[in-house]
Every structure is written in C-alpha cells, then in structure tokens.
Amino acid sequence: RRWIMRQLLPSADLCGVLPLVGTHYEVVSFVFRALGAKVGARVFWPGSGVYVSDGAFDLLEVGDDAVWGSRSLLFPTNGMHALPIRIGPGANVADRCVVLAGVTLEAEGCLGSGALAAEGFTFPESSVWVGAKDGNAVLLERGVGGGGGGGGAERGG
C-alpha cells in the first residue's frame, strides 16, 4: 500500500491539487481526510503543501486550529516501523520542519522554523522549539509541563 501511495502522490502538492484549490483550507483538509489522515477543523495549510513520506496519511493526526508552515516534511515511517505523528489543537509546525515517526506536538505547542522533531519525542503543551542540536529541536520556552520527553533528552533551558 505504501508503494502505491508513493507512486500516486510523489510530491507535497498532491499531484497539482493544492495549486488548484489555493487557500481553501477546508478543501485541503478534506483531501487529507480522504487519504486517511485524521484532521480537525479550521486547519491552516500552506500553499506549498505538507509532504507525508510513503503516502502514510493514515498515520497523521492533526487537531483543530493547527497551523502549518511551508515546506515541512513528515516521516511517519522508516525502515524499522511506522508510528503516528500527532499535532495537537492549536499547535504550529513552522516552515521547513522535519517531523519523524512517533512525534507528538501537544496543544498550542510550536516547532519553529527548521526544527527537527526526533523520533518518538513528545513536545509538551505550549512549549516552543526551534532548529536542531544533537538530533532534536532546541527548547526555547518550556510551556506547560516542563521539558520534552518520550524519546530524547530535554534541550535548552
């Protein structure tokens, strides 16, 4: 099934669908849902699309009012396993982020520009992260519940 999805949807613009619908975000959400993703209401999608590797849309969960920056890459699968990527309500995945398998960005959390979200890591509610150091994003603001967990050491402080 993953091979078929890679052949059918090789790019983030969903084979030209995104340029056709433009900024009609609910239409983009509908397309993602039709491909198997769980997508909440009022999600802001970038015009450039969000790339989901291997067409693993069924491993993507996006909460209400989430915001996506442009040119972000999601990798819910790898050579070892396939794990869901969960983006909480009101969360923000900014431009050029790379999100690996099993990542959870809790409500109102933010992955800033260029963030690398390490496999299996949970980013706490309202926390802010950016860039990368030692294989994971760097903590800028703790948010609710302290530092991150579930697969990597806390960064920043």
Contacts in CASP RR format, 6 or more apart in sequence:
PFRMAT RR
TARGET T0000
AUTHOR 0000-0000-0000
METHOD contacts of the structure
MODEL  1
RRWIMRQLLPSADLCGVLPLVGTHYEVVSFVFRALGAKVGARVFWPGSGV
YVSDGAFDLLEVGDDAVWGSRSLLFPTNGMHALPIRIGPGANVADRCVVL
AGVTLEAEGCLGSGALAAEGFTFPESSVWVGAKDGNAVLLERGVGGGGGG
GGAERGG
2 54 0 8 1.000
2 55 0 8 1.000
2 56 0 8 1.000
2 77 0 8 1.000
5 35 0 8 1.000
5 54 0 8 1.000
5 55 0 8 1.000
5 56 0 8 1.000
5 57 0 8 1.000
6 54 0 8 1.000
6 55 0 8 1.000
8 15 0 8 1.000
9 15 0 8 1.000
9 35 0 8 1.000
9 55 0 8 1.000
11 51 0 8 1.000
12 18 0 8 1.000
12 48 0 8 1.000
12 49 0 8 1.000
12 50 0 8 1.000
12 51 0 8 1.000
12 52 0 8 1.000
12 71 0 8 1.000
13 19 0 8 1.000
13 48 0 8 1.000
13 49 0 8 1.000
14 31 0 8 1.000
14 49 0 8 1.000
17 31 0 8 1.000
18 28 0 8 1.000
18 45 0 8 1.000
18 47 0 8 1.000
18 48 0 8 1.000
18 49 0 8 1.000
19 47 0 8 1.000
21 27 0 8 1.000
21 28 0 8 1.000
21 31 0 8 1.000
22 47 0 8 1.000
23 47 0 8 1.000
25 42 0 8 1.000
25 43 0 8 1.000
25 44 0 8 1.000
25 45 0 8 1.000
28 43 0 8 1.000
28 45 0 8 1.000
28 49 0 8 1.000
29 39 0 8 1.000
29 40 0 8 1.000
29 41 0 8 1.000
29 43 0 8 1.000
29 45 0 8 1.000
32 39 0 8 1.000
32 57 0 8 1.000
32 60 0 8 1.000
32 62 0 8 1.000
33 39 0 8 1.000
35 55 0 8 1.000
35 57 0 8 1.000
35 58 0 8 1.000
36 57 0 8 1.000
36 58 0 8 1.000
36 60 0 8 1.000
37 52 0 8 1.000
37 57 0 8 1.000
37 58 0 8 1.000
37 60 0 8 1.000
37 61 0 8 1.000
37 62 0 8 1.000
38 60 0 8 1.000
38 61 0 8 1.000
38 62 0 8 1.000
39 60 0 8 1.000
39 61 0 8 1.000
39 62 0 8 1.000
39 63 0 8 1.000
40 62 0 8 1.000
40 63 0 8 1.000
40 64 0 8 1.000
40 66 0 8 1.000
41 64 0 8 1.000
41 65 0 8 1.000
42 64 0 8 1.000
42 65 0 8 1.000
43 62 0 8 1.000
43 63 0 8 1.000
43 64 0 8 1.000
43 65 0 8 1.000
43 66 0 8 1.000
43 67 0 8 1.000
43 68 0 8 1.000
44 66 0 8 1.000
44 67 0 8 1.000
44 68 0 8 1.000
45 68 0 8 1.000
46 68 0 8 1.000
46 69 0 8 1.000
46 70 0 8 1.000
46 71 0 8 1.000
46 72 0 8 1.000
47 70 0 8 1.000
48 70 0 8 1.000
48 71 0 8 1.000
49 68 0 8 1.000
49 70 0 8 1.000
49 71 0 8 1.000
50 68 0 8 1.000
50 72 0 8 1.000
50 73 0 8 1.000
50 74 0 8 1.000
50 93 0 8 1.000
51 71 0 8 1.000
51 72 0 8 1.000
51 73 0 8 1.000
51 74 0 8 1.000
52 60 0 8 1.000
52 74 0 8 1.000
52 76 0 8 1.000
53 73 0 8 1.000
53 74 0 8 1.000
53 75 0 8 1.000
53 76 0 8 1.000
53 77 0 8 1.000
54 76 0 8 1.000
54 77 0 8 1.000
56 76 0 8 1.000
56 77 0 8 1.000
56 82 0 8 1.000
59 76 0 8 1.000
59 77 0 8 1.000
59 82 0 8 1.000
59 83 0 8 1.000
59 84 0 8 1.000
59 85 0 8 1.000
59 101 0 8 1.000
60 74 0 8 1.000
60 76 0 8 1.000
60 84 0 8 1.000
60 85 0 8 1.000
60 87 0 8 1.000
61 84 0 8 1.000
61 85 0 8 1.000
61 86 0 8 1.000
61 87 0 8 1.000
61 88 0 8 1.000
62 87 0 8 1.000
62 88 0 8 1.000
63 87 0 8 1.000
63 88 0 8 1.000
63 89 0 8 1.000
63 90 0 8 1.000
63 91 0 8 1.000
64 89 0 8 1.000
64 90 0 8 1.000
65 89 0 8 1.000
65 90 0 8 1.000
66 87 0 8 1.000
66 88 0 8 1.000
66 89 0 8 1.000
66 90 0 8 1.000
66 91 0 8 1.000
66 92 0 8 1.000
66 93 0 8 1.000
67 90 0 8 1.000
67 91 0 8 1.000
67 92 0 8 1.000
67 93 0 8 1.000
68 92 0 8 1.000
68 93 0 8 1.000
69 92 0 8 1.000
69 93 0 8 1.000
69 94 0 8 1.000
69 95 0 8 1.000
69 97 0 8 1.000
70 95 0 8 1.000
70 96 0 8 1.000
71 95 0 8 1.000
71 96 0 8 1.000
72 93 0 8 1.000
72 94 0 8 1.000
72 95 0 8 1.000
72 96 0 8 1.000
72 97 0 8 1.000
72 98 0 8 1.000
72 99 0 8 1.000
73 97 0 8 1.000
73 98 0 8 1.000
73 99 0 8 1.000
74 85 0 8 1.000
74 99 0 8 1.000
75 98 0 8 1.000
75 99 0 8 1.000
75 100 0 8 1.000
75 101 0 8 1.000
76 82 0 8 1.000
76 83 0 8 1.000
76 84 0 8 1.000
76 85 0 8 1.000
76 101 0 8 1.000
76 102 0 8 1.000
77 83 0 8 1.000
77 101 0 8 1.000
78 100 0 8 1.000
78 101 0 8 1.000
78 119 0 8 1.000
81 101 0 8 1.000
82 101 0 8 1.000
83 101 0 8 1.000
83 102 0 8 1.000
83 119 0 8 1.000
83 120 0 8 1.000
84 102 0 8 1.000
85 99 0 8 1.000
85 101 0 8 1.000
85 102 0 8 1.000
85 103 0 8 1.000
85 104 0 8 1.000
86 102 0 8 1.000
86 103 0 8 1.000
86 104 0 8 1.000
86 105 0 8 1.000
87 93 0 8 1.000
87 105 0 8 1.000
88 104 0 8 1.000
88 105 0 8 1.000
88 106 0 8 1.000
88 107 0 8 1.000
88 109 0 8 1.000
89 107 0 8 1.000
89 108 0 8 1.000
90 107 0 8 1.000
90 108 0 8 1.000
90 109 0 8 1.000
91 105 0 8 1.000
91 106 0 8 1.000
91 107 0 8 1.000
91 108 0 8 1.000
91 109 0 8 1.000
91 110 0 8 1.000
92 109 0 8 1.000
92 110 0 8 1.000
92 111 0 8 1.000
92 112 0 8 1.000
93 99 0 8 1.000
93 105 0 8 1.000
93 111 0 8 1.000
93 112 0 8 1.000
93 115 0 8 1.000
94 110 0 8 1.000
94 111 0 8 1.000
94 112 0 8 1.000
94 113 0 8 1.000
94 114 0 8 1.000
94 115 0 8 1.000
95 112 0 8 1.000
95 113 0 8 1.000
95 114 0 8 1.000
96 113 0 8 1.000
96 114 0 8 1.000
97 111 0 8 1.000
97 112 0 8 1.000
97 113 0 8 1.000
97 114 0 8 1.000
97 115 0 8 1.000
97 116 0 8 1.000
97 117 0 8 1.000
98 114 0 8 1.000
98 115 0 8 1.000
98 116 0 8 1.000
98 117 0 8 1.000
99 105 0 8 1.000
99 111 0 8 1.000
99 117 0 8 1.000
100 116 0 8 1.000
100 117 0 8 1.000
100 118 0 8 1.000
100 119 0 8 1.000
100 120 0 8 1.000
101 119 0 8 1.000
101 120 0 8 1.000
102 119 0 8 1.000
102 120 0 8 1.000
102 121 0 8 1.000
103 117 0 8 1.000
103 118 0 8 1.000
103 119 0 8 1.000
103 120 0 8 1.000
103 121 0 8 1.000
103 122 0 8 1.000
103 123 0 8 1.000
104 120 0 8 1.000
104 121 0 8 1.000
104 122 0 8 1.000
104 123 0 8 1.000
105 111 0 8 1.000
105 117 0 8 1.000
105 123 0 8 1.000
106 122 0 8 1.000
106 123 0 8 1.000
106 124 0 8 1.000
106 125 0 8 1.000
106 126 0 8 1.000
106 127 0 8 1.000
106 144 0 8 1.000
107 125 0 8 1.000
107 126 0 8 1.000
108 125 0 8 1.000
108 126 0 8 1.000
109 123 0 8 1.000
109 124 0 8 1.000
109 125 0 8 1.000
109 126 0 8 1.000
109 127 0 8 1.000
109 128 0 8 1.000
109 143 0 8 1.000
110 127 0 8 1.000
110 128 0 8 1.000
110 129 0 8 1.000
111 117 0 8 1.000
111 123 0 8 1.000
111 129 0 8 1.000
111 130 0 8 1.000
111 137 0 8 1.000
112 128 0 8 1.000
112 129 0 8 1.000
112 130 0 8 1.000
112 131 0 8 1.000
112 137 0 8 1.000
113 130 0 8 1.000
113 131 0 8 1.000
114 130 0 8 1.000
114 131 0 8 1.000
114 132 0 8 1.000
115 129 0 8 1.000
115 130 0 8 1.000
115 131 0 8 1.000
115 132 0 8 1.000
115 137 0 8 1.000
116 131 0 8 1.000
116 132 0 8 1.000
116 135 0 8 1.000
116 136 0 8 1.000
116 137 0 8 1.000
117 123 0 8 1.000
117 129 0 8 1.000
117 136 0 8 1.000
117 137 0 8 1.000
118 135 0 8 1.000
118 136 0 8 1.000
118 137 0 8 1.000
118 151 0 8 1.000
118 152 0 8 1.000
119 151 0 8 1.000
120 150 0 8 1.000
120 151 0 8 1.000
120 152 0 8 1.000
121 136 0 8 1.000
121 148 0 8 1.000
121 149 0 8 1.000
121 150 0 8 1.000
121 151 0 8 1.000
121 152 0 8 1.000
122 148 0 8 1.000
122 149 0 8 1.000
122 150 0 8 1.000
122 151 0 8 1.000
123 129 0 8 1.000
123 137 0 8 1.000
123 148 0 8 1.000
124 142 0 8 1.000
124 143 0 8 1.000
124 144 0 8 1.000
124 145 0 8 1.000
124 146 0 8 1.000
124 147 0 8 1.000
124 148 0 8 1.000
124 149 0 8 1.000
125 143 0 8 1.000
125 144 0 8 1.000
125 145 0 8 1.000
126 141 0 8 1.000
126 143 0 8 1.000
126 144 0 8 1.000
127 139 0 8 1.000
127 141 0 8 1.000
127 142 0 8 1.000
127 143 0 8 1.000
127 144 0 8 1.000
127 146 0 8 1.000
127 147 0 8 1.000
127 148 0 8 1.000
128 139 0 8 1.000
128 140 0 8 1.000
128 141 0 8 1.000
128 143 0 8 1.000
129 137 0 8 1.000
129 138 0 8 1.000
129 139 0 8 1.000
129 140 0 8 1.000
129 155 0 8 1.000
130 137 0 8 1.000
130 138 0 8 1.000
130 140 0 8 1.000
131 137 0 8 1.000
131 138 0 8 1.000
132 138 0 8 1.000
133 155 0 8 1.000
134 153 0 8 1.000
134 155 0 8 1.000
136 152 0 8 1.000
136 153 0 8 1.000
136 155 0 8 1.000
137 155 0 8 1.000
138 155 0 8 1.000
138 156 0 8 1.000
139 147 0 8 1.000
139 148 0 8 1.000
139 154 0 8 1.000
139 155 0 8 1.000
139 156 0 8 1.000
139 157 0 8 1.000
140 156 0 8 1.000
142 157 0 8 1.000
147 154 0 8 1.000
148 154 0 8 1.000
END
